[in-house]
Amino acid sequence: MDSPPPPLPLAGRMALITGGSGGIASACAARLLRDGCSVTLSARREPELAAVAARLRADAPAGAEVRHVAADACTAEGVRAAVAEATRPASGGDSPGRLDVCIATVGGGTVAPILAMDDEAFTEDLRRNAVSGFLAIKYAAPAIAASGGGAIVAVSTTAAKLSWPYLAGYAAGKAGLEALVRVAADELGPVGVRVNAVRPGLVRSQEDARIFRDEELLGQFLANKPLGRTGLPEDIAEAVRYLAGPESSWTTGQSIAVDGGNELRSAPSFEKLARASLGDAAVDAARSGQPPAKPPTVRSTP
């Protein structure tokens, strides 16, 4: 008689993933599901989120649940709603809800020189990249501690370490996020909550599609990657899976670069994208040490 298969390593656990409709977020969800972990996805746009959840649900192993909730991860109300959905007891089940893992993936930034950047755009970049991480930690950690401990993983960027001209708000926000990770790891370690970050390089996803359409800029990225290729969402998901699971039970307060070796070299220039967004006059003025005569209209990345 054949023996039953061993249980999946994360069976019975629940993970909350903010920014859940993004490419990295959905890859993280698929990787956790593969090991039996249930997932709750949160994002602002319901149609895209529901479509991602449906795809994941179709491939989920038996016993692993996929939930989703439309919520803004940059607001306390939105994060509390996401945590409430993640910790909701399963339908028809007797066991109380639990939360074992939180993965904070929200991010994005404005491409502009500092002198041509709108004040509100800079503040918004900090909100998306640092405040969203703060809220995820603040509201997920109590539920994780109450479930017996677990892990929080924040998605950062190589821009948190390398100098990336024309991405000041994004770089500052993610650098702040990594500082927050270290402080949170110190504070929450005694209650069994580990806090770490993954620092991706350029990943082939919808969020960075315009970079892949620009052969010159893409070539600059590849020239700075010793491994000679851009990343895939699945590359990041494997690192997140390690930090989310028991294999990393003695690791906390760390930021792990998964970037093809980019941090061994340097960052490319986003001047071309800045000129496309703001116009030559605004960028030329900033490069001469002056703000533009007319405030430019600034676009943010997703």
N, C-alpha and C positions, 0 to 999 in steps of 0.2 A: 504494500500500500504506500503510495507516495505521501511524503510529508508535506504539510501545508507550507506555502512560501513564507519566509520570515517577514515580519511587519516592516513597512517602510520606515526609514529612520526618523521622519518628522511627523508620523501619523499621530493624530489627536491634537496637533498644535494649530494655532491660528496666527496669521501674519496680517498686519495692516500695511498697505502700500499707498502712500499719498502721491498725487500726480499720476494716478493709475492708468491713464490712457496713453501715456508716452511709450516710446519704443523700449527704453531701458526698463521702465516699470513693468511692462507686460512681459518682457523676457525674464525679469526677476520672479514674477508671479508663476510663469510656466516652470521655471527651475525648482521653485519651492513645491509646487504641486506635484512634480515628478517624484519627489520624496515623501509625498503624502500629507503635506502641510496644507490646511485650508487657507484661503486668502480672502481679504476684503479690500477692494479697490475703491479709492476715492479720487474724484476729479471734478472740475467745475462743469464740464460739458457732458450732459447726460447721453446724447446719442452716440458719441464716440466711445464713451465709457461702457455703455451697454453692449456695443459691438465687440469691444475687447473682452468683456466678461463672457459673452456668448461663445467666442472662439475658445477661450480657456476652459470653459465648462464642458465643451464637447470633448476635450482630451483629458479631463481630470480623472485620476484613478478613483476607484470605489472608496467612499468614505471621506474624500476630500471635497470640501464645499467651496464654491466661488460666490462671493457676495459683492455687491457694488452699491455705492451711495454717491449721489451728486452733492459735493460739498467743496467749499473753498478752503484749501489748506493754508492760506495766508491769513485766516481769521480764526479766533478762538472758537467761535460758534461752529464753524465748519469742521475743525479738528475734533471738537467734542462730539459732534454728530457722527463722524467717522469712527471714533473709538466706541461710541454706543452701538453702532451697527456691528462692529467687529466682535464685541463682547456679548451680543444678544444670544441667548440660549438657542440652540438648534431647534427647528420646528419639530414638535413631538418628542423632543428629548428630555430626559430628566436631569442631565448634567448642567450646571451653571455655565454661563459663557466664560471665556478666558481670552487672554491676549499674551502671546509669547514673543512676538517679533513685531517691530515697526520699521519700515523702510521709507525714508523721506527722500523723494526724488525730485521735488519741485525745484525749478530753477529757470534761468534765462537772463539775458542781459541786453543792454543798449549799446550799439556800436557807434561811438562818437569820441572825439578828443575831449579831454576834461574841460577845456575852455569853451567848447561848443556844446557841452552837455547841459540839458535842462535840469534844474535843481530837483524838480519833482521826479524826473526819470531816474536820477541817481537814487533818490529815496525809495522808489518803487523797486529798483534792483536789489537794494538791501532787504526790502520786505519779502521779495520772492525767494531770495537765496539764503538769508540768515534768519529772518523772523519766522519763515515757514518751518525751518528746522527747530528753532526754539519752541514753537507751539507743538510740534510733533513730540519732542522730548517731554515737555511739561505735562501734556495730557495723556500720552501713552505710557509713560514710566509707572504711574501708580497702578494701572491695570496689569502691567507686566509683573511688577513686584507682587501684587496680590495673587498672581497665578503661579508664584514660586520662582520667579526670576526669568530672565531671557535676554534678548538683545535688541538694540536699536542701531540701525545702519543708515548713515546719511550719505547721499550721493553728492560729491563735491566736484572738482575739476582741476586739471593741471594749472589753470589760471590762478588757483589759490597759492601756487608756489612760484611759478615762472612769471616774469613780467610780460603782460600782454597789453601793449599800447592799444588804445581805443576801446578797451573793455574794462574801464575803471570800476564801474558799479558792480559788474559781474564778479570781477576778481576780488574786490573788497568784501562783497557779500559772502562768497565761498570761503575766503580766508577767515572771515568772522565765524562762519559755520564750523570750520575745523577747530578754531579756538574754543567754541562752544562745546564741541565733542569732547575735548580734553577735560574741560571743567565738569561737564556732566558725568563723564566716566569716573572722575575722582569722587564726586558727590554721591553717585548712585551705586558704585561698586559694593558698598556694605549691604545694600538690600538686594543684591544679586542681579542688577541690571547692567549689562555691558553696553558700552557706547563706542562705536567706531565709524570710520568713513572710508569710502572708496573714492579714489581720485581718477576719473576717466580722462583719457585723451580724446581725440576726435573719433567719434563713433558714427558709423553709417546708419543714420536714423532720420525720420521725417523732420525732427527738430533742427538738424544741421544740413538739410537738403541743399540750401543755396550754396554752401561751401563746395559740395560735390559737383555742382554745375559749373564751377569756376576752375578750369584746369590749372591756371597759374597759381591760384591760392592753394588748391589741393596739392600741387607739386611742392609748395613750400612746406606743407605739413609732412608729406612723405619724406622729404629730405632731412627732416629733424626726427625721424623715427628709425632707430637702428634696426628694428625688425621689419621695416620696409612695407608696412601695410597699415591701413586704418583699422579701427576696431569695429566689432560687431556688438550689438546689445547683449548677445550671449556671453561675450568675454567678460563684461561687467557683471552679469548675473552669476557667473561662477564664483567670482570674488565675494559678492554679496551673500551667496549661499554659504560660503565658508564662515563668514563673520556672523551669520544669523544662526548657525547651528552649533551643536555641542563640540564639534571639532576645534572650535576656537575658544573653548571655555576659559582659557588663561590669557586671553587677549582683550585688552580694553584701552581706550584712549588713543587709538592709532588711526592714521590715514594712509591707506595703501594705494600706491599709484598703479593703475592698470592702463598703460598708455603706449605700449610698443617701444618703450625706452625714451619717450619724448623728453622727460625731465633730465636726461643725460646731456641734452643739447639745448635748444632754445625754442622760443615760440615764433610763429610766423607773424607777419604784419597784417593787420586788418584795415590798413589805410584804404585799400581799394573799396572795401565794403562801406567804409565811412564816407568816402567820396560819393558812392552810389546813393547812400541814404541822405546825406546832408548837402551835397553839392561841393564843387571845388572851392568856392569862395569861403565857405565856413571852415573847411579843413585848412586851407592856406592861411587864413587869419589865425587859427589856433597854433599852427606851426610857427608863426612869427611871434607868438607870445601874446596875442590879443584875442579877445572874444569876437565872434562875428558881428558885423554891423547890424544884421537882421537875424534874430533868433531862428535857428533852423527847426524844421519839423523832424523829430527823431523817431525812428522805428525801433522797437525792441524785438529780439529774437523770441520764439515761442517759449 
